[in-house]
Amino acid sequence: MGGCLGTVPQHPNYAMNGGFPNGMELGLLRQNMQGFMDPRFSVGSDMLGNGGMNGITQNNRISYAQAAGGVPPTPPTGMCGGYGGPPALPSRCNSNAAGGSKKEIFIALHDYAARTTEDLSFRKGEKLEILNMMDGDWWQARNIVSKKRGYIPSNYVAPASSLQAKAWFFGKIKRMDAERQLLKTGEQGSFLVRESESKLGEFSLSLRDVNSVKHYRLGRWANGEFYINRRTTFRDLASLVDHYSTASYGLCCTLRRPLEVIEKPQIDLCYNTKDQWEIPRESLKLIKKLGHGQFGEVWQGVWNNTTPVAIKTLKPGSMSPDAFLQEAAIMKKLRHPKLIQLYAVCTMEEPIYIVTELMSNGSLLDYLQRDKGNSLRLPELLDMATQVASGMAYLEQNNYVHRDLAARNVLCGDNNICKVADFGLSRLMRDGEYNASEGAMFPIKWTAPEAALYSRFSIKSDVWSFGILLYELVTYGRMPYAGMTNAEVLTQVEKGYRMPCSPGCPDSLYQIMLDCWKKDECERPTFESLQWRLEDFFALQGSDYSEADVIK
């Protein structure tokens, strides 16, 4: 009874608003998997001063289509990519507010290769005519030049007249994220414009200068004009960027090129797998075995002969298909850039297949132990830890418990991108398969005492595991509690033993580990606060907000 307030959700893993009630037929689950929409459309195009669309927010995309005369479509019944054929496309197109027939022109923000015969391929920068917006995640579009038409992911495009269409605009990115990205992949003069964290409706310019990042607050006069130096004003942000791209004019350096986006937005496999995510087993090809673990094997594969995916094959009999489907329905609703995205499942026969996005560098544990990962410096390791904390903070916000957080269950992609995987699966393993009594199978060294001894799992037991993951990071994948058996670990930890600070680990980082390993789970930090504390390691001297020097 003495647990922390809010640490034990009603559902063993999930207490999100809108969770699925007990007794819901499994067949209905596939009709209720609506992914969260991308929040890019949040700032009106009046910032550009070109009279385009007033900001389309994530919540009014659908209403924008409805205002144009659209109605919610009937859920499709066929499988895309040749499995039953596509649903009939609605014939009604978007119209403008005046009731005309002019269609909205959008700019492609990223490359997209068609995954099905009903998709439309496009390249970054191409112009697309949007024909139908009735589905929030997938729209029907036509390429202005080629005249080809098909489905496109809606979060890969932006209105041509909007601020979001500018390559240098990064929206609601945090200041610390801007610094990390500019220092990781940028070069001298790389820059971005972002929405201010502290002042609603204002903007900041982040600019790389040698090995540091300078930030400039973009002021705005009552008449709507922007400035960095009060003596020089601009009618819109685009004019300001163009001006400082010709010379520094008091900035630390000239704006050379916008920072490249290193992560594309998350999307489903195709336009109807977000609702019908039980896919035919024959649509998958297993290409290369990547590894195996307590749940089964992991394979690199291909879906529909077009899309690289990761396929986890679960051990036959290891979990109930019905229980898995209910949990997977929840897992598919969890969308965050630092969580591995669940694409689809195959549950009609065993082994159960779990189809997810593919990460190029495999597990964080394997990556740390290889040459490339072994050469990572502390700032890069802390960046990876911050990414994991960000994903876990999202689970925390939604009262979802991972239960098996460890470096082996974090996956790595290009540019040291990290995403949390396998959240919630351990709870579904049948008795004896993943139990503390089976010491060889149960990850004692990563598990909080209250969870290992009394099966009291909570987000605070995940925090304990995160402390062990930090140890794995700073030791490049060494086994925690080296030389100790599981039984010895349980006994010693209960007596108050904690692993010592490893060589090269800063005292402040070790203190974070110790905070994660507090005996009383109520005294352990939240993942939100852990993310903030880790971000503080990237606070750069001399990166305060500046105003351009006056040019006389």
N, C-alpha and C positions, 0 to 999 in steps of 0.2 A: 504493500500500500504506500510505501514511502518513496515512490518514483518521482521524477521531475514532472512538473506541470507541463502537459503538452508533449511528452516524449513517448507516450504509448498511444498510437492512433487506434481508432475503432476497428478498422480493417488491419489485419496483420502487417500489411505493407502500405496501405493506401487509405487516405481519408480526404481526398480532393473533393471539392464541391462538384456535384454531378457524377460521382462514382456510381457504379452499377449496383442496383439493389439485389438482394438475395433472391434467388429463384428466377431471375431473368433467363429466358431461353437463350441458349448459346447461339442459335441462329440469328437472333436479333443483334448480337454483339457486332457482327460485321456491318450492320447498318448504322452503327453509332460511332464509328471511328473517324471523327472529324479532327484533322490536324490543326494545330494552332497556326494562325496566319502570321506572316512576316510583318513586323511593325515599321517597314521602311517609309510608307506613305504617311508621314506625320507632319510635314511642313509644307505650307502652301507655296505655289510657284510664284506668288507675288514677289518673293525674295529675288527672283530673277528679273523682275520688271518687264516681262514680255507678254503679259496678259494671258497666260495659260491657265490650266485648271487650278482651281483652289484646292488645297491639300486633300488628297484622298487618304484617309486614315485606315488602319487595319480593320476597324469596325464598320466603316461605311463603304467598303468595296462592294459588298453585296447590295447595300441600299443604293449605291450608285447605279448598279445594273437594274435594280428594281425601279428606280426613278426613271430609267430609260424604257420602262415597260416590260421588263423581264419578270418571270415568275420562277420560284424554285423548281429545278428539274426533278423528274422522277429518278430515283436511284437506278443506275444502269444494271442490267441483268447479265450481260455478256462479259466475257473476259477479254481484255485488250491483248493485242499482240497475236491475234489469230486463234484465240481460245473462245469461240462463240461469237466473235464479231463485236464491233463497237455499237454503243447505243445510238439511236437516231439523234443527230444534232438539231437543236432547236433552230428554227428558221428566223426567229426575230433577232434583229441586230440592235446594238445600242444606238440611241439617238441623243442629240444634245438636249439641253434643258428647255430649249424653245420648241421642242417637238420635231425638229428636223431629222434628216437621215445621215448627217455627217458623222463618220466614225472616228473614234479617238486614235491618234497616232502615238505609238510607244517606241521607246528606244531599248534595245537589248543591252542589259548590263553585264551579261556573261555569255560565253559560248554554250550552246545546248545541242547535243547530238540526239536525234530522234531515237526513241527506245522501242516504238511500235510503228506500224504502218500508218497509224492515225495521227502520229506526232508530226510536228514541224521543226526541222533543224534550223538553227540560225547562229550567226556569229555576233560577237560583241560589237555594238555600234550600229547594227542594222536596224532599219525602221520597219515596224510591224503595225498593221492595221488591225485593231481589235474588233472582231465580229460579234463576239458573245462573251459576256462576263458572268453568266448566271451561276457558274460554279466558282466559289471563292478561290480555290487553289489552282485550277486549270481552266484556261480560257481558250476559245477558238480564235485563231488569228490568221492573217494573210501577210506574206512578205511583200512589201511595196514593190520591190524590183522583180523578183522571180514569179510573183503571183501565186506561189504555192501556199496551201492552207493546211491547217491542222491544229492540234492541241499544243499549248505551251504552258510551262509553269508560270503562274502569275507573279511570283516573287523574283523572276529573272528579268523583269522588264519594269520600266517606269515611264510615265507620261513624258513625251518629248519636250514639253514646255515646262517641266517641273525641275525643281532643285535636285531631286533624287537622280535625275538623268545625268548629272554632272559627275565625271570620273573622280573629282576631288572631294565630293561631298560624302561623308561617312556617317551622317545622322547622329544617333545617340551613343556613339562609342565613348567609353570613359577616357578621361585624360591619361590614366596609367596604361590603358590598353593602347592608346595612340602612341605613347612613348615606346612601349615594348615593340609594337609593330614597326614603327619607324626605325628603331635601332636594330631590329632583327633582319628586315628585308629591304629597308630603304637605303638611300645614299645621300650624299651632300645635296641639299636643295629639295629633297623629297618632302612632300607636304600633304596635308588634308585639312578640310574644314569640317567642324563637328558642332553639334548642338551643345550649348553650355550645360554643364551638370548643375551649376548653382543658380543660374538665372534663366527662368523659363522664357523662351522666345528669343534668346540671344545666342551668339555663335562665337567660336574661337578658332584661330588658325594655329595648327601645330606644325612646326618646321624643323627638319633635321639640320643641325649645324655641326659638322665634323662628328664627334662622338657624343653629342648631347642633343636635347630637343628643347627648342624655345616655343613658348606659347604666347600668342597675342590675342587679347580680347578684342572682338570686332564691335566697336561702338555703333550706335544708330541714333541719328538725330530725330526730332519730332516729325520732320518732313519725310522720314523713311530712308534717308541716305545713310550709307555705311562709311566707317572710317577706321583706320588704325591710328594714324596721326591726325589730330583734329583739324589740321590745316588742309588736308586733302580728303575730299569726300567723293563717294561714288553712288550712283543711282541704284545699284544692285550688287550682289556678291560676285557675280560673274565679271563685272567691270573691275571690281577691286582685285580679283585674282589675275585678270589680264594685265593690269597695271604693274603689279609687283612681280610679274613674270618677265618683264622687260629689263628691270634693274631692281636692286635691293631697296633703294629709296629709304634707307634708315633701318631696314630689317637686318637681321644677322647675315642673310645672304639672299640671293634672288630665288624666287620660286622656280624650280626647274621642271619637275614632273610630279603628277599626283602619285601617291603611294598605291601600289598594286594591291588589289583585294586578294588575300591568300585563301580565304574560305568562301566557297559558294553557299548560298542558302540551302537548307535542307528541303528536299521534295520527296514525294512518294515515287514508287517505281513507274507508275503511269497514272492516267487520269481517273481510273476507277479502282485501283488497289487500295486507296485510302478507305473505301467502304467494303470492298470484297477482297479481303487480304488473305483468304485461304486460296492459294494458287495451285495449279496442277503441278504435280511432282515432275512430270515430263518437261515442264518449261525450264527446269534447272539442269545445268551440267556441272558436275564436280570435277574441277581441273587439277588441283594440287592440295594435298593435305598439309595444313599449316601447323597443326598441333593437336594435342588431346589433353583432357583434364577430367575432373570429377564428374562433369556433366556429359561428356562424350567427346566427339571429334569436331575439329574446326577445319573447314575446307575453303579454299579460294574457288569461286565458281562464276558462272555466267547465267544470267536470266534472259530468256527470250533471244539468245544469241546476240545480244546487244549490250547488256549492262553488267559490268563486274560487280559481284556481290560476295559477301562472306556467308557461308552456310554452316550452321552449327547442327550437327546430328546428335540427338539425345539418345542415351543408352536405352534400348528397349526395356520397358517395365520400370524405368527410373522415376517416372511421374505420370500422373493421371492426365490423359489428353483433355478431359473436360476441365480439370482444375487449371491446366496450362492455358487453355483458351480464355478462361476468365481473367487470369493474370495478364496474358498477352494483350487482351483488350485494354487493360489499364496501361500497360507498358507502351502501347502504340500511341496513346494520348499524350504521353510525356515527351515533349519536344523542346530540346535545348541544344545550342551549338556544341556543348561539351558533354552530351550524352550520345552514345551510339544509337542511331535511328533504326528502329524495327520496321522493316519493309513489309514482310509477309510471313506466312507459316504454311506448313504442310502437315496436317494432323490426321488425315483420313486413314493412314496406316503407319506402322512403326518402321524405322525410327522416325520420330517427329523431327521435322526440319524447322529451324529458325533462320530466316533470311534477313540479313542486316547489311548496312553499308560496309564497304571494304576499306580497311586502313592499311596503307602501304608498308608500314614498318612493324606490324604485328604488336605483340604485347609490350607494355612498358618494361616489364622485367627482362624479356629477351633483348629489347633494344638497349637497355642500360649495360647489359653484359657483352654486347658486341662492340667492335672497334669504334663505330661512329658515336654510339651512346656513351662509351667510356671516355670520350674526349670532351664531353659537355662540361662547361664551366658552371660555377655556382649560380650566376644569374639565369642561365638557361634552365638549370634544374629547378630553380625557384619559380620560373615562369611556368614550367610544366605542373608544379605543385599548385600554383594559383589556378590553372585551368581545371584541375581536378576539383579543387575547392569550389569553383564556380558551378560546375555540374552538380556537385553534392549539395550546394546551397539551394539549387533549384528543387532537388528532391526534398530537401528539408522544408522548403516553402510549401510544398504540396504534401507534406506528412507521409512521404514514401521512404521506407527503410531499405537500404541496399542489402545488408547482412553479410556481404563477402567482399568488402572493399580491400583491395591489395593491388600491387603493381601488376600482377598477372592478369587482373581483370580491368586494366586500363589499356586502351589501344592507342597506337601512335601512327600519325600520318606524316606527310611532308611538312617541312618547316617546324618540326617538333610540336605539331598539333596533337593534343591529347584529348581523349574522350572516354568517359566512364562506360563500362560494359557490364553485362550480366547482372544488372540490378534486379533483385527480387527472385531470382531463379532458385537460390538455395532453399527457400522456404517450401518449394514445391517438391523437393526430393523426398521420396518415400522413406519411411522409418528404416534406420540402419544404414542408409546410403550416405547420409550427411548428418551424423549425430555425434555429439561430444563423446559418446561411449566408444565410438570407432575412431580412436585417436589418429590413425594414419590418414583418414579421410577428412576429418574435421580440422579446419585451420586454426588450431589453438593459439599459435603465436601471433595471430592477427586479431584475435577475438577478445573483447572486453570481458573481465571476470564475471560480471553479472550475466552475460550472455552465455559464456562457456559453462558456468556452473548451474545456472538456474533458467537458461533459455529465455532470458529477459532481453529481447532485442529491441532497440529503439534507435532513433537518429543519433543519440548520444553514444551508443555502442559503435556506430559508424565513425564517430569522431575519434574514438580510441583507435580504430583500425587505420584512420587517416594518419595518426601519429606514427604508426608502424610504417605506413607507406612513405612518410617523410624520411624515415631511417633508411628505407630501401633506396630512395633517391640519392641521398648524400653519400651512401656507400656503394653506389653503382650496382645495386641488385644483390647485395650480400644477404644471406639468411639471417633474420633477426634471432636474437638469443643464441648465438653460435655456440655449439657444444653442449647445449641443454636439451633434454628430452621434453616432450609436451607435458608430462607429469611434473617435471621439475619446474617448468615455466609457470604452470598453474599454482604450484605451491609457493614459489618464490615471489610471484607477483602479488599473491594474496598477503604475503608478509611485508609488502612494501617495496620490493626490489623493482628498479627501473633500469633499463639499459643506459650505460654511460654515454656521454657525448663523444661521438666519433671524431677522429682527427680531421681537421679542415672544416668542421661544422661550426658556424658562428654561434656564440652563446645565446643570442636572441632567437635563433632558429631552434636551438635545443630547448629553450624555454617554452616555445610553442609545443614541441613534442611532449614535454612534461605536463603542460596544461591539458593536452589531449588524454594523458594517462592518469588524470585525477581519479582517485578511488571512488569518490562520490560523483556519479554521473551528472548531477545537477551543477557541479562546479566546472564541468568541461565547457569549453567555448562552443558557440554555434558555428556552423560552416560559413554563415554570412560574415561573422567577425573574423574567422580564419582567413577568408578571402581578403578582407581589408588589411589584415596584419601582413599577409604575404605581399600584397600590392605595395605596402609601405617600403619594402626592400628596394623598390624601383624608383622611389622618390629621388629625383636627380637634383643636385645642387645647381643653382643658376637656371632652373626651369620655371621660375615664377612667371606670372603673366607680365608682359612687357608692352610698352608702347614704342612705336618706331621712333628712332632718333630724328630730331628735326634737321632737315636738310636746308642749309642756308645758302 
